[in-house]
């Protein structure tokens, strides 16, 4: 291994800066930086920014000085260079997010529990389905655990966060698939080191319901496309068509184009709109308002679903999102299923009363949410909604495959 440094020539904050890189591994670069007192906050994607005052000390410690051009060439030839456009980082609200690579047969999927207690039989059924797709599955250490005092949680917040971090940072893991929803994902979000998570290679995140909080956080902090679909404990119970759509999204993403294909929807407010898919569980979206993880709907096509919320509570959740400005600048809205939410007609009346006045294309009845037949929706992907009065002609078309195919 060799550590390289270019001359202080890059102005910022009233001083000149150098770049410190490795030609072998980021772990060794971090070890050198720690040994020399270079703060971790100076790391960005593939290098450390170091002030001119540290140049001589770092050279004396073993960093080899080269020109900036040679430093870039050595970084590129080592395979460690990470361009900003291909790296996980914050991205402007309303913009398409970075797509992680598609999965392939033989890839490793990690299954952490981010929220509630996991039923072993349902976990086994979901794992078996993933394995039937040719994927290898690693179940995290605390998935079948119980928190000592809070029995609604699979493990302590720290243990769940540690399991998620270990899965995300493991270079052999290509997808992180939530074991189940329930409640608890929000509790671990602030225990995650987002700067550290951004150093990993982009990977697929799958889940729904309570995992909406994680979808929002990953979009806000890492700028990464995620997949809203069955958690592992619901995957084993998913009907064949729903499970196959999810399989195609993660393994054959180019085969999924129109999310309304073979599904019926009803137009409430007709029109056409382009935007980035955003949304998920209504209650979690409302609960995230005011946090650093909330990502607004501006410029987006919003998909919404929920379960076991009475009509007045659906009204309250929507009102909170509207009053907070979350819907400001929204391009269109797609209403999914609101399962076990009381009288369907009453729930529907609330949804239309609150959302139709936003005067954007609006459709309802999309089979998306807490059902065995739920559609898979990639969040952060640009799409076009065609909402016509002839609902048989409605379409929600992805403008490119939901995962990178190259």
C-alpha positions as CSV (number, residue, x, y, z in Angstrom):
1,X,0.0,0.0,0.0
2,X,1.1,3.6,-0.7
3,X,-0.6,6.7,0.5
4,X,-0.4,9.6,-1.9
5,X,-0.9,13.4,-1.5
6,X,-1.0,16.2,-4.0
7,X,0.4,19.8,-3.3
8,X,-1.8,22.3,-1.5
9,X,-3.4,24.0,-4.5
10,X,-7.2,23.9,-3.9
11,X,-8.6,27.1,-2.3
12,X,-11.5,26.9,0.2
13,X,-12.3,28.5,3.5
14,X,-9.4,31.0,3.2
15,X,-6.7,28.3,2.8
16,X,-5.3,25.8,0.4
17,X,-6.0,22.1,0.5
18,X,-4.4,18.8,-0.5
19,X,-6.0,15.5,-1.2
20,X,-4.9,12.3,0.6
21,X,-5.6,9.0,-1.1
22,X,-4.6,5.3,-1.1
23,X,-3.9,3.1,-4.0
24,X,-4.9,-0.1,-2.2
25,X,-7.9,0.3,0.2
26,X,-10.1,2.8,2.0
27,X,-9.6,0.9,5.2
28,X,-5.8,1.5,5.0
29,X,-6.4,5.1,4.1
30,X,-8.6,5.6,7.2
31,X,-6.0,3.8,9.4
32,X,-3.3,6.2,8.2
33,X,-5.5,9.2,8.7
34,X,-6.4,8.1,12.2
35,X,-2.8,7.6,13.1
36,X,-1.9,11.1,11.9
37,X,-4.8,12.8,13.5
38,X,-6.7,13.6,10.3
39,X,-10.3,14.1,11.3
40,X,-12.8,11.7,9.7
41,X,-15.1,14.6,8.7
42,X,-12.4,15.5,6.1
43,X,-13.2,12.2,4.2
44,X,-15.3,12.6,1.0
45,X,-16.1,9.5,-1.2
46,X,-12.5,8.4,-1.9
47,X,-10.1,10.9,-0.4
48,X,-9.4,13.2,2.6
49,X,-9.2,16.9,2.2
50,X,-6.3,18.1,4.4
51,X,-5.2,21.8,5.0
52,X,-1.9,23.1,3.7
53,X,-0.5,23.2,7.3
54,X,-0.7,19.4,7.4
55,X,1.1,18.7,4.1
56,X,4.7,18.6,5.4
57,X,3.7,16.5,8.5
58,X,1.9,13.9,6.3
59,X,4.8,13.6,3.9
60,X,7.1,13.1,6.8
61,X,4.8,10.3,8.1
62,X,5.0,8.4,4.8
63,X,2.5,10.0,2.3
64,X,4.2,10.3,-1.1
65,X,3.8,13.7,-2.9
66,X,2.7,13.6,-6.5
67,X,1.0,16.0,-8.9
68,X,-2.8,16.3,-8.8
69,X,-3.0,14.6,-12.2
70,X,-0.9,11.7,-11.1
71,X,-2.9,11.3,-7.9
72,X,-6.2,11.1,-9.9
73,X,-4.6,8.5,-12.3
74,X,-3.4,6.4,-9.4
75,X,-6.7,6.6,-7.6
76,X,-8.5,5.6,-10.8
77,X,-6.2,2.7,-11.6
78,X,-6.6,1.3,-8.1
79,X,-10.4,1.1,-8.7
80,X,-11.1,3.2,-5.6
81,X,-12.1,6.4,-7.4
82,X,-15.8,7.3,-6.8
83,X,-17.2,10.0,-8.9
84,X,-19.8,12.2,-7.2
85,X,-22.5,11.3,-9.7
86,X,-22.0,7.6,-8.8
87,X,-21.7,8.0,-5.0
88,X,-24.3,8.1,-2.3
89,X,-24.8,11.7,-1.2
90,X,-27.6,14.2,-0.6
91,X,-29.5,15.1,-3.7
92,X,-31.9,17.9,-4.3
93,X,-35.5,17.2,-3.5
94,X,-37.5,16.3,-6.6
95,X,-34.5,15.0,-8.5
96,X,-34.0,11.4,-9.5
97,X,-31.9,9.4,-7.1
98,X,-28.9,7.2,-7.6
99,X,-29.9,3.7,-8.7
100,X,-28.1,0.8,-7.0
101,X,-27.0,-2.2,-9.2
102,X,-29.6,-4.9,-10.0
103,X,-29.3,-8.2,-8.2
104,X,-28.0,-11.4,-9.9
105,X,-28.4,-15.0,-9.0
106,X,-25.8,-15.9,-6.3
107,X,-25.8,-12.5,-4.8
108,X,-25.9,-12.2,-1.0
109,X,-29.0,-10.6,0.7
110,X,-28.7,-9.5,4.4
111,X,-31.8,-9.6,6.5
112,X,-31.8,-7.3,9.6
113,X,-34.7,-6.5,11.9
114,X,-35.2,-2.8,12.0
115,X,-38.4,-2.7,13.9
116,X,-40.8,-5.3,15.5
117,X,-40.4,-8.9,16.8
118,X,-40.0,-11.3,13.9
119,X,-42.2,-14.5,13.7
120,X,-39.7,-17.4,13.0
121,X,-42.1,-19.3,10.7
122,X,-42.9,-16.3,8.5
123,X,-39.2,-15.5,8.4
124,X,-38.3,-19.0,7.1
125,X,-41.0,-18.8,4.4
126,X,-39.7,-15.5,3.2
127,X,-36.1,-16.6,3.2
128,X,-37.1,-19.7,1.3
129,X,-38.7,-17.6,-1.4
130,X,-35.6,-15.4,-1.8
131,X,-33.5,-18.6,-2.0
132,X,-35.8,-19.9,-4.7
133,X,-34.8,-16.9,-6.8
134,X,-31.1,-18.0,-6.6
135,X,-30.1,-15.5,-3.9
136,X,-28.1,-16.3,-0.8
137,X,-29.5,-15.0,2.5
138,X,-27.8,-14.1,5.7
139,X,-30.1,-13.4,8.7
140,X,-28.6,-10.8,11.0
141,X,-27.7,-11.7,14.6
142,X,-30.6,-10.1,16.4
143,X,-33.5,-10.8,14.0
144,X,-35.1,-13.4,16.3
145,X,-34.4,-11.5,19.5
146,X,-36.5,-9.5,21.8
147,X,-35.7,-6.2,23.5
148,X,-35.2,-6.7,27.2
149,X,-37.7,-4.2,28.4
150,X,-39.7,-3.0,25.3
151,X,-41.2,-6.3,24.1
152,X,-42.6,-4.8,20.8
153,X,-39.0,-4.5,19.5
154,X,-36.9,-7.2,17.9
155,X,-33.8,-6.0,19.9
156,X,-32.4,-2.9,21.5
157,X,-32.1,0.2,19.3
158,X,-28.4,-0.1,19.4
159,X,-28.4,-3.8,18.3
160,X,-30.8,-3.2,15.5
161,X,-28.7,-0.2,14.3
162,X,-25.5,-2.3,14.5
163,X,-27.1,-5.1,12.5
164,X,-28.2,-2.7,9.8
165,X,-24.8,-1.0,9.7
166,X,-23.0,-4.3,9.5
167,X,-25.2,-5.4,6.6
168,X,-24.9,-2.1,4.7
169,X,-21.1,-1.9,5.1
170,X,-20.4,-5.5,4.1
171,X,-19.0,-5.4,0.5
172,X,-20.3,-8.9,-0.1
173,X,-23.9,-7.9,0.6
174,X,-25.8,-6.6,-2.5
175,X,-29.2,-6.0,-0.9
176,X,-30.5,-5.3,2.6
177,X,-34.0,-6.7,3.0
178,X,-36.0,-5.7,6.2
179,X,-37.2,-8.7,8.1
180,X,-40.5,-7.1,9.0
181,X,-42.2,-3.8,9.8
182,X,-44.3,-3.2,12.9
183,X,-42.8,-0.3,14.8
184,X,-39.3,0.8,15.8
185,X,-37.4,1.8,12.6
186,X,-37.5,5.5,13.6
187,X,-35.9,4.7,16.9
188,X,-32.7,3.5,15.4
189,X,-32.3,6.2,12.6
190,X,-30.3,8.6,14.7
191,X,-28.0,5.8,15.8
192,X,-26.8,5.3,12.3
193,X,-23.6,6.9,11.1
194,X,-24.7,8.3,7.8
195,X,-21.2,9.5,6.8
196,X,-20.0,5.9,7.2
197,X,-23.0,4.4,5.4
198,X,-22.2,6.8,2.4
199,X,-18.8,5.1,2.0
200,X,-20.3,1.8,1.1
201,X,-21.1,0.8,-2.5
202,X,-24.8,1.5,-3.4
203,X,-27.0,-1.5,-2.7
204,X,-30.7,-2.4,-2.8
205,X,-32.9,-1.7,0.2
206,X,-36.3,-3.4,0.3
207,X,-39.2,-3.1,2.7
208,X,-42.5,-1.4,3.4
209,X,-44.8,-0.1,6.2
210,X,-42.6,1.0,9.1
211,X,-39.6,0.7,6.8
212,X,-41.0,3.9,5.1
213,X,-39.0,5.8,7.7
214,X,-35.8,4.1,6.4
215,X,-36.8,4.8,2.8
216,X,-37.2,8.5,3.6
217,X,-33.8,8.6,5.5
218,X,-31.9,6.8,2.8
219,X,-33.4,9.1,0.2
220,X,-32.6,12.2,2.2
221,X,-29.1,11.2,3.5
222,X,-27.8,8.9,0.8
223,X,-29.7,10.0,-2.3
224,X,-30.4,6.4,-3.2
225,X,-33.3,4.6,-4.9
226,X,-35.0,2.1,-2.7
227,X,-37.7,-0.5,-3.2
228,X,-41.1,-0.3,-1.5
229,X,-42.3,-3.9,-1.4
230,X,-42.7,-7.0,0.8
231,X,-40.5,-7.4,3.8
232,X,-39.2,-10.9,4.3
233,X,-42.0,-12.0,6.7
234,X,-44.7,-10.9,4.2
235,X,-42.8,-12.2,1.1
236,X,-43.6,-15.9,2.0
237,X,-47.3,-15.0,2.0
238,X,-47.3,-12.9,-1.1
239,X,-49.3,-14.2,-4.0
240,X,-47.4,-15.5,-6.9
241,X,-48.0,-12.5,-9.2
242,X,-46.9,-10.0,-6.6
243,X,-43.8,-12.0,-5.6
244,X,-42.8,-12.4,-9.2
245,X,-43.2,-8.6,-9.9
246,X,-40.8,-8.0,-7.0
247,X,-38.4,-10.6,-8.3
248,X,-38.4,-8.9,-11.7
249,X,-37.8,-5.5,-10.2
250,X,-34.7,-6.6,-8.3
251,X,-33.3,-9.2,-10.8
252,X,-34.8,-8.1,-14.2
253,X,-35.5,-4.4,-13.7
254,X,-35.7,-3.7,-17.4
255,X,-38.8,-5.9,-17.6
256,X,-40.9,-3.6,-15.4
257,X,-42.2,-0.5,-17.1
258,X,-45.8,0.3,-16.3
259,X,-46.6,-0.2,-12.6
260,X,-50.4,-0.2,-13.4
261,X,-50.0,-3.1,-15.8
262,X,-52.5,-5.8,-15.0
263,X,-53.9,-3.6,-12.2
264,X,-57.0,-1.5,-12.3
265,X,-57.2,2.1,-10.9
266,X,-59.8,4.8,-11.0
267,X,-59.2,8.4,-12.0
268,X,-60.4,11.1,-9.5
269,X,-58.6,14.1,-11.1
270,X,-57.5,13.5,-14.7
271,X,-54.2,14.7,-16.1
272,X,-50.7,13.8,-16.9
273,X,-47.6,14.4,-14.7
274,X,-43.9,13.7,-14.7
275,X,-42.1,13.3,-11.4
276,X,-40.0,11.2,-9.1
277,X,-41.8,8.5,-7.1
278,X,-41.9,9.3,-3.4
279,X,-44.1,8.2,-0.5
280,X,-45.1,4.9,1.2
281,X,-46.9,4.5,4.5
282,X,-49.0,7.6,5.4
283,X,-48.5,7.4,9.1
284,X,-44.8,7.2,8.9
285,X,-44.5,10.0,6.4
286,X,-46.5,12.2,8.8
287,X,-44.4,11.0,11.8
288,X,-41.2,12.0,10.0
289,X,-42.2,15.6,9.4
290,X,-39.8,18.0,11.2
291,X,-36.9,15.5,11.3
292,X,-33.7,15.5,9.2
293,X,-34.9,12.3,7.5
294,X,-38.1,13.7,6.0
295,X,-38.0,14.2,2.2
296,X,-40.8,16.4,0.8
297,X,-43.0,15.6,-2.1
298,X,-42.1,18.6,-4.3
299,X,-41.8,17.6,-7.9
300,X,-42.9,14.1,-7.0
301,X,-45.5,11.5,-7.8
302,X,-46.7,10.5,-4.4
303,X,-47.9,6.9,-3.6
304,X,-49.7,6.5,-0.3
305,X,-51.0,3.5,1.7
306,X,-51.8,2.6,5.3
307,X,-53.4,0.0,7.5
308,X,-55.6,0.0,10.7
309,X,-56.1,3.8,10.7
310,X,-59.7,4.9,11.3
311,X,-61.0,7.5,8.8
312,X,-60.6,10.4,11.2
313,X,-57.0,9.4,11.8
314,X,-56.3,9.2,8.1
315,X,-57.8,12.7,7.9
316,X,-55.5,13.9,10.7
317,X,-52.4,12.4,9.0
318,X,-53.2,14.0,5.7
319,X,-54.0,17.3,7.3
320,X,-50.6,17.2,9.1
321,X,-48.8,16.6,5.8
322,X,-50.7,19.4,4.1
323,X,-50.3,22.0,6.8
324,X,-46.6,21.2,7.1
325,X,-46.1,21.9,3.4
326,X,-45.0,18.4,2.6
327,X,-47.3,18.3,-0.4
328,X,-46.2,21.7,-1.7
329,X,-45.2,21.4,-5.4
330,X,-46.4,17.8,-5.7
331,X,-46.9,16.6,-9.3
332,X,-49.5,13.9,-8.8
333,X,-50.9,11.5,-6.2
334,X,-51.5,7.7,-6.5
335,X,-53.7,6.2,-3.7
336,X,-53.0,2.7,-2.7
337,X,-54.8,0.4,-0.3
338,X,-56.0,1.5,3.1
339,X,-56.5,-1.9,4.7
340,X,-58.6,-2.4,7.9
341,X,-59.2,1.4,8.0
342,X,-63.0,1.1,8.7
343,X,-65.7,1.8,6.2
344,X,-64.0,2.0,2.7
345,X,-66.5,4.6,1.5
346,X,-65.7,6.8,4.5
347,X,-62.0,6.5,4.0
348,X,-62.3,7.2,0.3
349,X,-64.3,10.3,1.1
350,X,-61.6,11.6,3.4
351,X,-58.9,10.9,0.9
352,X,-60.7,12.8,-1.9
353,X,-61.8,15.6,0.4
354,X,-58.2,16.3,1.5
355,X,-56.3,15.6,-1.7
356,X,-58.5,16.5,-4.7
357,X,-58.3,20.3,-3.8
358,X,-54.5,20.1,-4.5
359,X,-55.6,20.1,-8.1
360,X,-53.0,17.6,-9.4
361,X,-53.7,14.3,-11.2
362,X,-55.1,11.9,-8.7
363,X,-55.9,8.2,-9.0
364,X,-57.2,5.7,-6.4
365,X,-57.5,1.9,-6.0
366,X,-53.9,1.0,-6.8
367,X,-53.1,-2.3,-5.2
368,X,-50.2,-1.0,-3.2
369,X,-49.8,-1.6,0.6
370,X,-50.6,-4.1,3.2
371,X,-52.0,-6.8,0.8
372,X,-50.6,-10.1,-0.4
373,X,-51.0,-8.9,-3.9
374,X,-49.3,-5.5,-3.4
375,X,-47.4,-3.9,-6.2
376,X,-43.7,-3.1,-5.9
377,X,-42.9,0.6,-6.2
378,X,-39.3,1.8,-6.7
379,X,-38.9,5.1,-4.8
380,X,-36.7,7.8,-6.2
381,X,-37.2,6.8,-9.9
382,X,-38.6,9.2,-12.4
383,X,-42.0,8.2,-13.8
384,X,-44.9,9.5,-15.8
385,X,-48.5,9.3,-14.7
386,X,-51.3,9.3,-17.3
387,X,-54.6,9.6,-15.5
388,X,-57.4,9.6,-18.0
389,X,-61.2,9.5,-17.4
390,X,-61.0,6.1,-19.1
391,X,-59.3,4.3,-16.2
392,X,-58.5,1.3,-18.4
393,X,-56.0,3.5,-20.2
394,X,-54.2,4.9,-17.1
395,X,-50.5,4.2,-16.8
396,X,-47.7,4.8,-14.3
397,X,-44.6,4.4,-16.5
398,X,-41.0,4.3,-15.3
399,X,-38.8,6.4,-17.4
400,X,-35.8,4.0,-17.0
401,X,-35.3,0.7,-15.2
402,X,-35.6,1.0,-11.4
403,X,-32.1,-0.5,-10.8
404,X,-28.9,0.0,-12.8
405,X,-28.5,-2.8,-15.3
406,X,-24.9,-2.2,-16.5
